[in-house]
Amino acid sequence: MSYAHTLSEREARELLRIARSTLREYLRSGLVPPGKPHRETMLAPAAVIATLWRDGRIRGRMRTEADTALYRSVQDAVVGAAAGRARRPPVSSDEIDRIRIEVAVLGPREVASGPEHVAIGTHGIAIAHEGASALLLPYVAVDDALDAEAFLARACQEAGLEAGEWRDPRARLEIFTAQVFREGEPGAA
């Protein structure tokens, strides 16, 4: 199932408010705030990536699948990002004011076979091969001035693969769109 809604600026602000209140409550009590929104756009199932930024660097990141309501996926991803993983320790409550939240609502994935299917600035890339995988959001190619082939190579490298392994017929290459919202930007919370 894929997310079929385009979120308005108001809905983006609500999503970021949910993310921020979830982060605050989780760091304060270890719990997720109760309640749920009433908008259909917030209740539809969606896959998301929540990224916690501190001083321009990723402090935590978590992806959810599209089997939970959008607002709940955001809460789950924010908690997962804050909880820490092997490469990053848990976020502490004294960091809260230095953390900026980014939420990416992922569109449907489509199988692609090469760079000719990748529209820079529109498509993100997901690669899976030999038990390794990576997913890069559309803005990565724009921010790093990558063409489609270099974007595919970067996705492979992020997965721990050789740069050209996307060409292997056993590799699974997918493209997708994403609605990305960040705190502190026009139209954001």
C-alpha positions in Angstrom: 0.0 0.0 0.0 1.3 3.5 -0.8 0.5 6.9 0.5 -1.8 8.7 -1.9 -2.1 12.1 -0.4 -0.2 15.4 -1.0 0.1 17.2 2.3 -0.7 20.9 2.6 1.6 23.3 4.5 -0.9 23.1 7.4 -0.7 19.3 7.4 3.1 19.5 7.2 3.1 21.7 10.3 0.9 19.3 12.1 3.1 16.4 11.2 6.2 18.2 12.5 4.3 19.2 15.6 3.4 15.5 16.2 7.1 14.7 15.7 8.3 17.4 18.1 5.8 16.5 20.8 6.6 12.8 20.5 10.4 13.6 20.8 9.8 15.7 23.9 7.5 13.2 25.6 9.7 10.2 24.8 12.8 11.9 26.1 10.9 13.1 29.2 9.0 9.9 30.1 9.9 7.2 27.7 6.3 7.2 26.4 4.5 8.4 23.2 1.9 11.1 23.6 -1.7 9.8 23.6 -4.4 10.8 21.1 -4.6 10.8 17.4 -5.6 13.4 14.7 -8.9 13.3 12.8 -7.7 14.2 9.3 -7.8 11.4 6.7 -4.4 12.4 5.6 -2.9 11.6 9.0 -4.8 8.3 9.4 -3.8 6.8 6.0 -1.0 4.2 6.1 2.4 5.6 5.2 6.1 4.8 5.2 8.2 7.5 6.7 11.8 8.4 7.5 12.4 10.6 10.5 15.8 12.2 10.7 17.0 14.0 13.8 19.7 16.7 12.9 22.0 18.3 15.4 24.5 21.0 14.4 24.1 20.0 10.7 24.8 16.3 11.3 22.5 13.3 11.5 21.9 12.5 15.2 19.4 9.7 14.6 17.4 8.2 11.7 14.7 5.6 11.4 12.4 4.3 8.7 9.0 2.7 9.1 7.0 0.7 6.6 3.6 1.6 5.1 1.5 -0.5 7.4 0.6 2.1 10.1 -1.3 5.4 10.0 1.0 8.3 9.0 0.9 10.1 12.4 1.8 6.8 14.2 4.5 6.0 11.7 6.0 9.4 12.4 5.8 8.7 16.2 7.4 5.3 15.8 10.2 6.7 13.5 11.0 9.6 15.9 11.2 7.3 18.9 13.4 4.8 16.9 15.7 7.6 15.8 16.0 9.0 19.3 16.5 5.6 20.9 19.9 5.2 19.3 21.4 2.3 17.3 24.8 0.7 16.9 26.4 3.7 15.2 24.7 6.4 17.3 24.0 6.6 21.1 20.5 7.6 22.3 19.5 11.2 22.2 19.4 12.8 25.6 16.9 15.3 27.0 19.6 18.0 27.3 19.9 17.9 23.4 16.2 18.6 22.7 16.6 22.2 21.9 19.5 21.6 19.5 17.7 18.9 17.5 15.9 19.7 14.3 13.4 17.2 12.9 13.0 16.1 9.3 10.1 13.9 8.2 10.0 12.3 4.8 6.7 10.7 3.7 7.6 8.1 1.1 5.6 7.5 -2.0 5.2 4.2 -3.8 8.3 2.3 -5.0 8.7 1.4 -8.6 11.2 -1.0 -10.0 13.9 0.7 -12.1 16.7 -0.8 -14.2 19.2 2.1 -14.5 19.9 5.8 -14.5 17.5 6.5 -17.3 14.6 5.9 -14.9 15.9 8.3 -12.2 14.7 11.9 -12.3 17.2 13.9 -10.1 15.3 16.0 -7.5 12.2 13.9 -7.9 13.2 10.3 -7.2 14.9 8.7 -4.3 16.7 5.4 -4.7 16.4 2.1 -2.8 18.9 -0.7 -3.6 19.0 -4.2 -2.2 21.6 -6.8 -3.2 23.1 -9.9 -1.5 21.6 -9.0 1.9 22.7 -5.4 1.8 20.4 -2.4 1.3 20.2 1.4 1.3 17.7 4.1 0.7 18.6 7.6 -0.3 16.0 10.5 -0.4 15.6 12.6 -3.5 17.4 15.7 -2.1 20.7 13.8 -1.6 21.4 13.9 -5.4 20.5 17.6 -5.5 22.5 18.6 -2.4 25.6 16.7 -3.6 25.2 17.7 -7.3 25.1 14.0 -8.4 23.9 12.9 -11.8 21.7 9.7 -12.0 24.6 7.3 -12.4 26.5 8.9 -9.5 23.4 8.8 -7.4 23.0 5.0 -8.1 26.7 4.5 -7.2 26.2 6.5 -3.9 23.2 4.3 -3.0 25.4 1.2 -3.6 28.2 2.6 -1.4 25.7 3.4 1.4 24.7 -0.2 1.3 28.3 -1.4 1.5 28.3 -2.5 -2.1 30.7 -1.7 -4.9 29.6 1.5 -6.8 28.4 -0.3 -9.9 26.6 -3.3 -8.3 23.2 -1.8 -9.3 24.0 -3.3 -12.7 23.9 -6.8 -11.4 20.7 -8.5 -12.6 20.2 -9.9 -9.1 20.2 -6.4 -7.5 16.8 -4.8 -6.8 16.7 -1.2 -7.7 13.7 0.9 -7.0 12.8 4.6 -7.3 10.2 6.5 -5.2 9.1 10.1 -4.5 9.0 11.7 -1.1 7.4 14.6 0.6 10.1 16.0 2.9 9.3 18.5 5.7 11.8 20.1 8.0 11.5 22.2 11.1 12.7 25.8 10.7 11.9 26.1 7.0 9.1 28.3 5.5 5.9 26.4 5.9 7.3 24.2 8.7 6.7 24.2 12.4 
